Amino acid sequence: MEGSTVAGSQDGQIASPRRAPSQQRSRERVERMLAAASALIAEQGSDVMRMGEVAERAGVSIGSLYQFFPDKRAIIWALAERHTAESQACIAAALAPVSDAEGLRRAFSELVDIYYGLFLAEPVMRDIWSGTQADKALRELELADSRANAEFLTAVLK
């Protein structure tokens, strides 16, 4: 989110956060907003979630929410980016010590188990993944994540 700018939603692009929080207080407020959105998505799904509910649950004004997230898609984008970064770090850590085919098999098997566990434990991740598949602009994030994961695997295979 750092340094994000607004992209138009009309042409299929995601509206990124309007501004990146620079002060600690603002970063904490954004974290509350994302936590509130995550909880609402877990409870009712992203399709039903409303911006007013996010603001209310986060304890911020609707104007404050719109300062950082111009629309619901921007919130989902931010959550997807967060989960993507976490998954890429997990994959990189699992593949880092691999030095042979057996190590790769073991690491890959462990990653499948980890991902399965995450999807069971985090209903938000399932909803976000589902949302990325249904939204062209969000699919671009998913595609970039897949390419990054392929690069990790390619580096190990070399």
Contacts in CASP RR format, 6 or more apart in sequence:
PFRMAT RR
TARGET T0000
AUTHOR 0000-0000-0000
METHOD contacts of the structure
MODEL  1
MEGSTVAGSQDGQIASPRRAPSQQRSRERVERMLAAASALIAEQGSDVMR
MGEVAERAGVSIGSLYQFFPDKRAIIWALAERHTAESQACIAAALAPVSD
AEGLRRAFSELVDIYYGLFLAEPVMRDIWSGTQADKALRELELADSRANA
EFLTAVLK
1 16 0 8 1.000
1 17 0 8 1.000
1 20 0 8 1.000
1 21 0 8 1.000
1 30 0 8 1.000
1 78 0 8 1.000
1 81 0 8 1.000
2 20 0 8 1.000
3 19 0 8 1.000
3 20 0 8 1.000
4 16 0 8 1.000
4 17 0 8 1.000
4 19 0 8 1.000
4 20 0 8 1.000
5 16 0 8 1.000
6 15 0 8 1.000
6 16 0 8 1.000
6 18 0 8 1.000
6 70 0 8 1.000
7 13 0 8 1.000
7 14 0 8 1.000
7 15 0 8 1.000
7 16 0 8 1.000
8 15 0 8 1.000
9 15 0 8 1.000
9 70 0 8 1.000
9 71 0 8 1.000
9 73 0 8 1.000
12 136 0 8 1.000
12 137 0 8 1.000
13 137 0 8 1.000
14 73 0 8 1.000
14 74 0 8 1.000
14 77 0 8 1.000
14 137 0 8 1.000
14 138 0 8 1.000
14 141 0 8 1.000
15 70 0 8 1.000
15 71 0 8 1.000
15 73 0 8 1.000
15 74 0 8 1.000
15 77 0 8 1.000
16 74 0 8 1.000
16 77 0 8 1.000
17 30 0 8 1.000
17 68 0 8 1.000
17 69 0 8 1.000
17 70 0 8 1.000
17 74 0 8 1.000
17 78 0 8 1.000
18 66 0 8 1.000
18 67 0 8 1.000
18 68 0 8 1.000
18 69 0 8 1.000
18 70 0 8 1.000
19 67 0 8 1.000
19 68 0 8 1.000
21 27 0 8 1.000
21 29 0 8 1.000
21 30 0 8 1.000
21 68 0 8 1.000
26 68 0 8 1.000
29 58 0 8 1.000
29 60 0 8 1.000
29 64 0 8 1.000
29 68 0 8 1.000
30 68 0 8 1.000
32 58 0 8 1.000
32 59 0 8 1.000
32 60 0 8 1.000
33 54 0 8 1.000
33 55 0 8 1.000
33 58 0 8 1.000
33 60 0 8 1.000
33 65 0 8 1.000
33 68 0 8 1.000
33 69 0 8 1.000
33 75 0 8 1.000
34 75 0 8 1.000
34 78 0 8 1.000
34 79 0 8 1.000
34 82 0 8 1.000
35 58 0 8 1.000
36 53 0 8 1.000
36 54 0 8 1.000
36 55 0 8 1.000
36 57 0 8 1.000
36 58 0 8 1.000
36 59 0 8 1.000
37 49 0 8 1.000
37 54 0 8 1.000
37 58 0 8 1.000
37 75 0 8 1.000
37 76 0 8 1.000
37 79 0 8 1.000
38 79 0 8 1.000
38 124 0 8 1.000
39 57 0 8 1.000
40 49 0 8 1.000
40 53 0 8 1.000
40 54 0 8 1.000
40 57 0 8 1.000
41 49 0 8 1.000
41 79 0 8 1.000
41 123 0 8 1.000
41 124 0 8 1.000
41 127 0 8 1.000
41 128 0 8 1.000
42 122 0 8 1.000
42 123 0 8 1.000
42 124 0 8 1.000
42 127 0 8 1.000
45 127 0 8 1.000
46 72 0 8 1.000
46 76 0 8 1.000
46 127 0 8 1.000
46 128 0 8 1.000
46 131 0 8 1.000
49 72 0 8 1.000
50 72 0 8 1.000
51 62 0 8 1.000
51 65 0 8 1.000
51 66 0 8 1.000
51 69 0 8 1.000
51 71 0 8 1.000
51 72 0 8 1.000
52 62 0 8 1.000
52 65 0 8 1.000
54 65 0 8 1.000
54 75 0 8 1.000
55 61 0 8 1.000
55 62 0 8 1.000
55 63 0 8 1.000
55 64 0 8 1.000
55 65 0 8 1.000
58 65 0 8 1.000
69 75 0 8 1.000
69 78 0 8 1.000
73 135 0 8 1.000
73 137 0 8 1.000
73 138 0 8 1.000
76 128 0 8 1.000
76 131 0 8 1.000
76 138 0 8 1.000
77 138 0 8 1.000
77 141 0 8 1.000
79 124 0 8 1.000
79 128 0 8 1.000
80 128 0 8 1.000
80 132 0 8 1.000
80 138 0 8 1.000
80 141 0 8 1.000
80 142 0 8 1.000
81 141 0 8 1.000
83 124 0 8 1.000
83 125 0 8 1.000
83 128 0 8 1.000
84 141 0 8 1.000
84 144 0 8 1.000
84 145 0 8 1.000
87 115 0 8 1.000
87 118 0 8 1.000
87 145 0 8 1.000
87 149 0 8 1.000
88 145 0 8 1.000
88 148 0 8 1.000
88 149 0 8 1.000
88 152 0 8 1.000
90 111 0 8 1.000
90 114 0 8 1.000
91 111 0 8 1.000
91 149 0 8 1.000
91 152 0 8 1.000
92 152 0 8 1.000
94 107 0 8 1.000
94 110 0 8 1.000
94 111 0 8 1.000
94 114 0 8 1.000
95 104 0 8 1.000
95 107 0 8 1.000
95 152 0 8 1.000
95 153 0 8 1.000
95 155 0 8 1.000
95 156 0 8 1.000
97 103 0 8 1.000
97 107 0 8 1.000
98 104 0 8 1.000
98 107 0 8 1.000
98 156 0 8 1.000
104 156 0 8 1.000
104 157 0 8 1.000
118 125 0 8 1.000
119 125 0 8 1.000
119 126 0 8 1.000
119 129 0 8 1.000
129 142 0 8 1.000
131 138 0 8 1.000
132 138 0 8 1.000
132 139 0 8 1.000
132 141 0 8 1.000
132 142 0 8 1.000
133 139 0 8 1.000
133 142 0 8 1.000
END
